[in-house]
Amino acid sequence: MALLQNFVVFEGCDGSGTSTQIELLNRRFGERGRGDDRDDRRQTLPPVVCTFEPTDGPVGRLLRAALRGEVRLRGETMARLFSADRAEHLYGENGVVALTKAGSLVVCDRYTLSSRVYQGIECGDELPAVLNSGFPAPELLLFFDIDPRAAFERLEKRPHKDIYERLDFQIRVRERYLGLLDSCRAGGSRVAVMDAAAPVDAVAQAVWQNISLLPVIKNRIVQ
Ligand code: TYD
């Protein structure tokens, strides 16, 4: 798997706060455009594109319906759909690969590791590994680590639950994540583990510390 520079992925079990942290990061980058921003260093940040999988494209929408339990699909079908959605996300119009090559920083909520973890539980390691072997690896992978029980308490507050949002399943999800991080390192990605049980601001700070180490950021910030 080739390494894709300027591509960052957030991963974690359901309720680990990846979406919240991407939103906060997006805001941090967005602030640089404002006229009242007196921090000149921010003016030099590259454009950032925050995105997610499953996407909001046609395949992603089908996947979301299946995640909500409205459409019943076999685990293997889900694995194939996640990789089809990913192919479109990477190589379709305004895709991740084109954006990163043009110098944007792309930050994605979930990627191939989600397939290896979640679909791996459902249909074994081999199919998700094969389906995802051709996709480029992210330059940086942030794993949001939290006890699934604590994450599950956050999920309990939501009105609806997705098919994977069961405590026994999420306990296996975390174990699989932890077991696969070394293979991500071996694939060339820098991997950092975030303490996702910490207060939101502290997690955001840890995220920024890692993002600011990326050459696309570091080379532009005047120290
Ligand atoms: P999530 O990212 O938590 O989105 P939201 O906050 O909108 O609910 O949910 C997406 C779900 O999809 C999550 O349970 C993990 C699952 N998923 C897979 O099983 N395989 C994959 O390849 C991806 C990208 C996601």
py3Dmol code that shows the C-alpha trace and the ligand (Angstrom):
import py3Dmol

protein = """\
ATOM      1  CA  MET A   1       0.000   0.000   0.000  1.00  0.00           C
ATOM      2  CA  ALA A   2       1.474   3.366  -1.008  1.00  0.00           C
ATOM      3  CA  LEU A   3       1.507   6.205   1.490  1.00  0.00           C
ATOM      4  CA  LEU A   4      -0.689   9.214   0.712  1.00  0.00           C
ATOM      5  CA  GLN A   5       0.905  12.429   2.019  1.00  0.00           C
ATOM      6  CA  ASN A   6      -1.436  15.083   3.479  1.00  0.00           C
ATOM      7  CA  PHE A   7      -4.014  12.431   4.323  1.00  0.00           C
ATOM      8  CA  VAL A   8      -5.049  11.991   7.958  1.00  0.00           C
ATOM      9  CA  VAL A   9      -7.514   9.426   9.293  1.00  0.00           C
ATOM     10  CA  PHE A  10      -9.391   9.348  12.599  1.00  0.00           C
ATOM     11  CA  GLU A  11     -10.416   5.916  13.867  1.00  0.00           C
ATOM     12  CA  GLY A  12     -12.074   4.588  17.003  1.00  0.00           C
ATOM     13  CA  CYS A  13     -15.010   2.601  18.307  1.00  0.00           C
ATOM     14  CA  ASP A  14     -18.503   4.090  18.107  1.00  0.00           C
ATOM     15  CA  GLY A  15     -18.875   6.933  20.616  1.00  0.00           C
ATOM     16  CA  SER A  16     -15.116   7.625  20.781  1.00  0.00           C
ATOM     17  CA  GLY A  17     -15.656  11.216  19.624  1.00  0.00           C
ATOM     18  CA  THR A  18     -13.940  11.232  16.205  1.00  0.00           C
ATOM     19  CA  SER A  19     -16.722  13.295  14.576  1.00  0.00           C
ATOM     20  CA  THR A  20     -16.609  15.913  17.349  1.00  0.00           C
ATOM     21  CA  GLN A  21     -12.840  16.232  17.040  1.00  0.00           C
ATOM     22  CA  ILE A  22     -12.950  16.563  13.249  1.00  0.00           C
ATOM     23  CA  GLU A  23     -15.529  19.307  13.635  1.00  0.00           C
ATOM     24  CA  LEU A  24     -13.295  21.148  16.146  1.00  0.00           C
ATOM     25  CA  LEU A  25     -10.287  20.786  13.849  1.00  0.00           C
ATOM     26  CA  ASN A  26     -12.298  22.094  10.915  1.00  0.00           C
ATOM     27  CA  ARG A  27     -13.276  25.133  12.997  1.00  0.00           C
ATOM     28  CA  ARG A  28      -9.668  25.734  13.938  1.00  0.00           C
ATOM     29  CA  PHE A  29      -8.691  25.842  10.273  1.00  0.00           C
ATOM     30  CA  GLY A  30     -11.777  27.887   9.360  1.00  0.00           C
ATOM     31  CA  GLU A  31     -10.831  30.630  11.807  1.00  0.00           C
ATOM     32  CA  ARG A  32      -7.788  31.550   9.747  1.00  0.00           C
ATOM     33  CA  GLY A  33      -9.935  33.159   7.046  1.00  0.00           C
ATOM     34  CA  ARG A  34     -11.514  35.683   9.403  1.00  0.00           C
ATOM     35  CA  GLY A  35     -10.458  39.318   9.301  1.00  0.00           C
ATOM     36  CA  ASP A  36     -10.241  39.591  13.087  1.00  0.00           C
ATOM     37  CA  ASP A  37      -7.651  36.833  13.287  1.00  0.00           C
ATOM     38  CA  ARG A  38      -4.485  38.352  14.676  1.00  0.00           C
ATOM     39  CA  ASP A  39      -2.521  35.125  14.698  1.00  0.00           C
ATOM     40  CA  ASP A  40      -0.497  35.518  11.488  1.00  0.00           C
ATOM     41  CA  ARG A  41       0.783  31.957  11.705  1.00  0.00           C
ATOM     42  CA  ARG A  42      -2.687  30.638  10.980  1.00  0.00           C
ATOM     43  CA  GLN A  43      -2.763  32.551   7.693  1.00  0.00           C
ATOM     44  CA  THR A  44      -0.178  30.147   6.353  1.00  0.00           C
ATOM     45  CA  LEU A  45      -2.150  26.961   7.043  1.00  0.00           C
ATOM     46  CA  PRO A  46      -3.059  24.913   3.951  1.00  0.00           C
ATOM     47  CA  PRO A  47      -6.696  24.434   2.938  1.00  0.00           C
ATOM     48  CA  VAL A  48      -8.270  21.614   4.938  1.00  0.00           C
ATOM     49  CA  VAL A  49     -11.026  19.286   3.768  1.00  0.00           C
ATOM     50  CA  CYS A  50     -12.815  17.280   6.455  1.00  0.00           C
ATOM     51  CA  THR A  51     -14.645  14.253   5.198  1.00  0.00           C
ATOM     52  CA  PHE A  52     -16.050  10.914   6.335  1.00  0.00           C
ATOM     53  CA  GLU A  53     -16.846   7.309   5.473  1.00  0.00           C
ATOM     54  CA  PRO A  54     -19.345   5.957   4.745  1.00  0.00           C
ATOM     55  CA  THR A  55     -19.699   8.978   2.439  1.00  0.00           C
ATOM     56  CA  ASP A  56     -22.878  10.822   1.532  1.00  0.00           C
ATOM     57  CA  GLY A  57     -22.622   9.481  -2.038  1.00  0.00           C
ATOM     58  CA  PRO A  58     -24.974   6.821  -3.467  1.00  0.00           C
ATOM     59  CA  VAL A  59     -23.103   3.816  -2.049  1.00  0.00           C
ATOM     60  CA  GLY A  60     -22.566   5.539   1.290  1.00  0.00           C
ATOM     61  CA  ARG A  61     -26.273   6.291   1.566  1.00  0.00           C
ATOM     62  CA  LEU A  62     -27.108   2.631   1.015  1.00  0.00           C
ATOM     63  CA  LEU A  63     -24.574   1.725   3.702  1.00  0.00           C
ATOM     64  CA  ARG A  64     -26.112   4.196   6.165  1.00  0.00           C
ATOM     65  CA  ALA A  65     -29.543   2.634   5.570  1.00  0.00           C
ATOM     66  CA  ALA A  66     -28.021  -0.775   6.298  1.00  0.00           C
ATOM     67  CA  LEU A  67     -26.303   0.592   9.428  1.00  0.00           C
ATOM     68  CA  ARG A  68     -29.654   1.893  10.650  1.00  0.00           C
ATOM     69  CA  GLY A  69     -31.097  -1.578  10.043  1.00  0.00           C
ATOM     70  CA  GLU A  70     -33.505  -0.410   7.326  1.00  0.00           C
ATOM     71  CA  VAL A  71     -31.884  -2.638   4.706  1.00  0.00           C
ATOM     72  CA  ARG A  72     -30.569  -6.082   5.600  1.00  0.00           C
ATOM     73  CA  LEU A  73     -27.270  -6.992   3.951  1.00  0.00           C
ATOM     74  CA  ARG A  74     -24.800  -9.794   4.532  1.00  0.00           C
ATOM     75  CA  GLY A  75     -21.484  -8.916   6.154  1.00  0.00           C
ATOM     76  CA  GLU A  76     -19.643  -9.726   2.925  1.00  0.00           C
ATOM     77  CA  THR A  77     -21.919  -7.428   0.960  1.00  0.00           C
ATOM     78  CA  MET A  78     -21.256  -4.656   3.479  1.00  0.00           C
ATOM     79  CA  ALA A  79     -17.501  -5.213   3.123  1.00  0.00           C
ATOM     80  CA  ARG A  80     -17.736  -4.899  -0.672  1.00  0.00           C
ATOM     81  CA  LEU A  81     -19.938  -1.811  -0.455  1.00  0.00           C
ATOM     82  CA  PHE A  82     -17.578  -0.069   2.002  1.00  0.00           C
ATOM     83  CA  SER A  83     -14.689  -0.593  -0.389  1.00  0.00           C
ATOM     84  CA  ALA A  84     -16.764   0.563  -3.392  1.00  0.00           C
ATOM     85  CA  ASP A  85     -17.753   3.695  -1.475  1.00  0.00           C
ATOM     86  CA  ARG A  86     -14.076   4.234  -0.613  1.00  0.00           C
ATOM     87  CA  ALA A  87     -12.951   3.885  -4.239  1.00  0.00           C
ATOM     88  CA  GLU A  88     -15.399   6.612  -5.250  1.00  0.00           C
ATOM     89  CA  HIS A  89     -14.318   8.749  -2.283  1.00  0.00           C
ATOM     90  CA  LEU A  90     -10.641   8.494  -3.225  1.00  0.00           C
ATOM     91  CA  TYR A  91     -10.729   8.601  -6.998  1.00  0.00           C
ATOM     92  CA  GLY A  92     -14.129  10.125  -7.902  1.00  0.00           C
ATOM     93  CA  GLU A  93     -14.758  13.795  -8.661  1.00  0.00           C
ATOM     94  CA  ASN A  94     -12.911  16.040  -6.165  1.00  0.00           C
ATOM     95  CA  GLY A  95     -11.650  12.850  -4.583  1.00  0.00           C
ATOM     96  CA  VAL A  96      -9.272  12.564  -1.663  1.00  0.00           C
ATOM     97  CA  VAL A  97      -6.269  11.679  -3.838  1.00  0.00           C
ATOM     98  CA  ALA A  98      -6.678  14.700  -6.136  1.00  0.00           C
ATOM     99  CA  LEU A  99      -7.207  17.039  -3.173  1.00  0.00           C
ATOM    100  CA  THR A 100      -4.132  15.864  -1.268  1.00  0.00           C
ATOM    101  CA  LYS A 101      -1.982  16.016  -4.396  1.00  0.00           C
ATOM    102  CA  ALA A 102      -3.157  19.605  -4.923  1.00  0.00           C
ATOM    103  CA  GLY A 103      -1.786  20.472  -1.465  1.00  0.00           C
ATOM    104  CA  SER A 104      -4.913  20.308   0.701  1.00  0.00           C
ATOM    105  CA  LEU A 105      -4.868  18.507   4.001  1.00  0.00           C
ATOM    106  CA  VAL A 106      -7.650  15.909   3.985  1.00  0.00           C
ATOM    107  CA  VAL A 107      -8.896  14.605   7.327  1.00  0.00           C
ATOM    108  CA  CYS A 108     -11.221  11.615   7.135  1.00  0.00           C
ATOM    109  CA  ASP A 109     -13.501  10.174   9.812  1.00  0.00           C
ATOM    110  CA  ARG A 110     -12.923   6.394   9.348  1.00  0.00           C
ATOM    111  CA  TYR A 111     -11.132   4.574   6.523  1.00  0.00           C
ATOM    112  CA  THR A 112      -9.754   1.125   5.670  1.00  0.00           C
ATOM    113  CA  LEU A 113      -9.017   0.225   9.284  1.00  0.00           C
ATOM    114  CA  SER A 114     -12.758   0.475  10.081  1.00  0.00           C
ATOM    115  CA  SER A 115     -13.404  -2.157   7.409  1.00  0.00           C
ATOM    116  CA  ARG A 116     -10.666  -4.435   8.712  1.00  0.00           C
ATOM    117  CA  VAL A 117     -12.036  -4.062  12.245  1.00  0.00           C
ATOM    118  CA  TYR A 118     -15.825  -4.071  11.795  1.00  0.00           C
ATOM    119  CA  GLN A 119     -16.232  -6.254   8.701  1.00  0.00           C
ATOM    120  CA  GLY A 120     -13.393  -8.436   9.974  1.00  0.00           C
ATOM    121  CA  ILE A 121     -15.615  -9.320  12.937  1.00  0.00           C
ATOM    122  CA  GLU A 122     -18.516 -10.073  10.632  1.00  0.00           C
ATOM    123  CA  CYS A 123     -16.878 -11.986   7.806  1.00  0.00           C
ATOM    124  CA  GLY A 124     -13.321 -12.811   8.829  1.00  0.00           C
ATOM    125  CA  ASP A 125     -10.012 -11.054   8.188  1.00  0.00           C
ATOM    126  CA  GLU A 126      -9.355 -12.092   4.627  1.00  0.00           C
ATOM    127  CA  LEU A 127     -12.067 -10.400   2.580  1.00  0.00           C
ATOM    128  CA  PRO A 128     -11.691  -6.887   4.099  1.00  0.00           C
ATOM    129  CA  ALA A 129      -7.894  -7.218   3.854  1.00  0.00           C
ATOM    130  CA  VAL A 130      -8.074  -8.119   0.157  1.00  0.00           C
ATOM    131  CA  LEU A 131     -10.713  -5.514  -0.674  1.00  0.00           C
ATOM    132  CA  ASN A 132      -8.674  -2.766   0.971  1.00  0.00           C
ATOM    133  CA  SER A 133      -5.148  -3.761   0.043  1.00  0.00           C
ATOM    134  CA  GLY A 134      -4.984  -1.439  -2.967  1.00  0.00           C
ATOM    135  CA  PHE A 135      -5.945   1.775  -1.183  1.00  0.00           C
ATOM    136  CA  PRO A 136      -3.189   4.173  -0.114  1.00  0.00           C
ATOM    137  CA  ALA A 137      -2.285   4.369   3.572  1.00  0.00           C
ATOM    138  CA  PRO A 138      -2.759   7.668   5.430  1.00  0.00           C
ATOM    139  CA  GLU A 139       0.283   9.721   6.415  1.00  0.00           C
ATOM    140  CA  LEU A 140      -1.120   9.974   9.950  1.00  0.00           C
ATOM    141  CA  LEU A 141      -3.639   7.787  11.752  1.00  0.00           C
ATOM    142  CA  LEU A 142      -5.112   8.983  15.055  1.00  0.00           C
ATOM    143  CA  PHE A 143      -6.732   6.221  17.081  1.00  0.00           C
ATOM    144  CA  PHE A 144      -9.231   7.498  19.649  1.00  0.00           C
ATOM    145  CA  ASP A 145      -8.938   5.049  22.478  1.00  0.00           C
ATOM    146  CA  ILE A 146     -11.629   4.732  25.115  1.00  0.00           C
ATOM    147  CA  ASP A 147     -13.090   1.943  27.217  1.00  0.00           C
ATOM    148  CA  PRO A 148     -16.057   0.766  25.084  1.00  0.00           C
ATOM    149  CA  ARG A 149     -18.241   0.879  28.200  1.00  0.00           C
ATOM    150  CA  ALA A 150     -17.619   4.611  28.604  1.00  0.00           C
ATOM    151  CA  ALA A 151     -18.158   5.170  24.875  1.00  0.00           C
ATOM    152  CA  PHE A 152     -21.351   3.151  25.080  1.00  0.00           C
ATOM    153  CA  GLU A 153     -22.689   5.444  27.820  1.00  0.00           C
ATOM    154  CA  ARG A 154     -22.342   8.340  25.366  1.00  0.00           C
ATOM    155  CA  LEU A 155     -24.185   6.344  22.701  1.00  0.00           C
ATOM    156  CA  GLU A 156     -27.006   5.498  25.097  1.00  0.00           C
ATOM    157  CA  LYS A 157     -28.012   9.171  25.007  1.00  0.00           C
ATOM    158  CA  ARG A 158     -28.721   8.982  21.257  1.00  0.00           C
ATOM    159  CA  PRO A 159     -32.286   8.168  20.184  1.00  0.00           C
ATOM    160  CA  HIS A 160     -31.358   5.463  17.626  1.00  0.00           C
ATOM    161  CA  LYS A 161     -28.678   2.802  17.573  1.00  0.00           C
ATOM    162  CA  ASP A 162     -26.847   1.473  14.524  1.00  0.00           C
ATOM    163  CA  ILE A 163     -26.477  -2.281  14.026  1.00  0.00           C
ATOM    164  CA  TYR A 164     -22.903  -2.274  15.360  1.00  0.00           C
ATOM    165  CA  GLU A 165     -23.716  -0.207  18.443  1.00  0.00           C
ATOM    166  CA  ARG A 166     -23.873  -3.085  20.922  1.00  0.00           C
ATOM    167  CA  LEU A 167     -21.529  -3.278  23.869  1.00  0.00           C
ATOM    168  CA  ASP A 168     -20.327  -6.849  23.211  1.00  0.00           C
ATOM    169  CA  PHE A 169     -19.542  -5.925  19.599  1.00  0.00           C
ATOM    170  CA  GLN A 170     -17.770  -2.675  20.587  1.00  0.00           C
ATOM    171  CA  ILE A 171     -15.558  -4.537  23.074  1.00  0.00           C
ATOM    172  CA  ARG A 172     -14.364  -6.708  20.184  1.00  0.00           C
ATOM    173  CA  VAL A 173     -13.982  -3.601  17.999  1.00  0.00           C
ATOM    174  CA  ARG A 174     -11.534  -2.031  20.454  1.00  0.00           C
ATOM    175  CA  GLU A 175      -9.534  -5.244  20.800  1.00  0.00           C
ATOM    176  CA  ARG A 176      -9.235  -5.527  17.034  1.00  0.00           C
ATOM    177  CA  TYR A 177      -8.180  -1.905  16.653  1.00  0.00           C
ATOM    178  CA  LEU A 178      -5.429  -2.345  19.230  1.00  0.00           C
ATOM    179  CA  GLY A 179      -4.304  -5.536  17.517  1.00  0.00           C
ATOM    180  CA  LEU A 180      -4.090  -3.902  14.072  1.00  0.00           C
ATOM    181  CA  LEU A 181      -2.271  -0.639  14.890  1.00  0.00           C
ATOM    182  CA  ASP A 182       1.164  -2.205  14.422  1.00  0.00           C
ATOM    183  CA  SER A 183       0.278  -3.326  10.911  1.00  0.00           C
ATOM    184  CA  CYS A 184      -0.694   0.299  10.132  1.00  0.00           C
ATOM    185  CA  ARG A 185       2.743   1.399  11.376  1.00  0.00           C
ATOM    186  CA  ALA A 186       4.338  -1.289   9.242  1.00  0.00           C
ATOM    187  CA  GLY A 187       2.399   0.107   6.270  1.00  0.00           C
ATOM    188  CA  GLY A 188       4.195   3.431   6.777  1.00  0.00           C
ATOM    189  CA  SER A 189       1.542   5.456   8.617  1.00  0.00           C
ATOM    190  CA  ARG A 190       2.486   7.415  11.706  1.00  0.00           C
ATOM    191  CA  VAL A 191       0.069   6.183  14.379  1.00  0.00           C
ATOM    192  CA  ALA A 192      -0.818   8.165  17.499  1.00  0.00           C
ATOM    193  CA  VAL A 193      -3.179   7.021  20.227  1.00  0.00           C
ATOM    194  CA  MET A 194      -5.464   9.708  21.670  1.00  0.00           C
ATOM    195  CA  ASP A 195      -6.903   9.363  25.173  1.00  0.00           C
ATOM    196  CA  ALA A 196     -10.511   9.728  24.053  1.00  0.00           C
ATOM    197  CA  ALA A 197     -11.813   9.578  27.634  1.00  0.00           C
ATOM    198  CA  ALA A 198     -10.126  12.936  28.399  1.00  0.00           C
ATOM    199  CA  PRO A 199     -12.108  16.211  28.285  1.00  0.00           C
ATOM    200  CA  VAL A 200     -12.972  17.376  24.750  1.00  0.00           C
ATOM    201  CA  ASP A 201     -10.553  20.348  24.859  1.00  0.00           C
ATOM    202  CA  ALA A 202      -7.656  18.179  26.012  1.00  0.00           C
ATOM    203  CA  VAL A 203      -8.298  15.712  23.192  1.00  0.00           C
ATOM    204  CA  ALA A 204      -8.490  18.601  20.703  1.00  0.00           C
ATOM    205  CA  GLN A 205      -5.123  19.834  21.953  1.00  0.00           C
ATOM    206  CA  ALA A 206      -3.559  16.394  21.522  1.00  0.00           C
ATOM    207  CA  VAL A 207      -5.032  16.170  18.022  1.00  0.00           C
ATOM    208  CA  TRP A 208      -3.552  19.548  17.106  1.00  0.00           C
ATOM    209  CA  GLN A 209      -0.137  18.586  18.466  1.00  0.00           C
ATOM    210  CA  ASN A 210      -0.082  15.669  16.039  1.00  0.00           C
ATOM    211  CA  ILE A 211      -1.532  17.557  13.084  1.00  0.00           C
ATOM    212  CA  SER A 212       0.987  20.374  13.508  1.00  0.00           C
ATOM    213  CA  LEU A 213       3.840  17.867  13.099  1.00  0.00           C
ATOM    214  CA  LEU A 214       2.764  17.111   9.524  1.00  0.00           C
ATOM    215  CA  PRO A 215       5.192  18.611   6.974  1.00  0.00           C
ATOM    216  CA  VAL A 216       2.287  20.296   5.148  1.00  0.00           C
ATOM    217  CA  ILE A 217       1.645  22.299   8.345  1.00  0.00           C
ATOM    218  CA  LYS A 218       5.129  22.459   9.869  1.00  0.00           C
ATOM    219  CA  ASN A 219       6.779  23.853   6.760  1.00  0.00           C
ATOM    220  CA  ARG A 220       4.285  26.672   6.559  1.00  0.00           C
ATOM    221  CA  ILE A 221       4.119  27.799  10.177  1.00  0.00           C
ATOM    222  CA  VAL A 222       6.759  30.424  10.871  1.00  0.00           C
ATOM    223  CA  GLN A 223       8.129  29.393  14.266  1.00  0.00           C
TER     224      GLN A 223
END
"""
ligand_1 = """\
25
TYD
P -19.908 6.690 12.498
O -18.609 6.942 11.840
O -19.916 6.591 13.973
O -20.861 7.768 11.921
P -22.054 8.496 12.671
O -21.371 9.308 13.744
O -22.608 9.319 11.545
O -22.952 7.422 13.186
O -20.662 5.386 11.984
C -20.330 4.713 10.909
C -20.433 3.226 11.210
O -19.956 2.546 10.069
C -19.599 2.764 12.395
O -20.363 1.888 13.196
C -18.486 1.974 11.762
C -19.062 1.526 10.453
N -18.057 1.314 9.399
C -17.736 0.011 9.050
O -18.270 -0.942 9.626
N -16.825 -0.205 8.067
C -16.207 0.816 7.399
O -15.381 0.585 6.498
C -16.552 2.169 7.766
C -15.913 3.306 7.043
C -17.489 2.366 8.769
"""
view = py3Dmol.view(width=600, height=400)
view.addModel(protein, "pdb")
view.setStyle({"model": 0}, {"cartoon": {"style": "trace"}})
view.addModel(ligand_1, "xyz")
view.setStyle({"model": 1}, {"stick": {}})
view.zoomTo()
view.show()
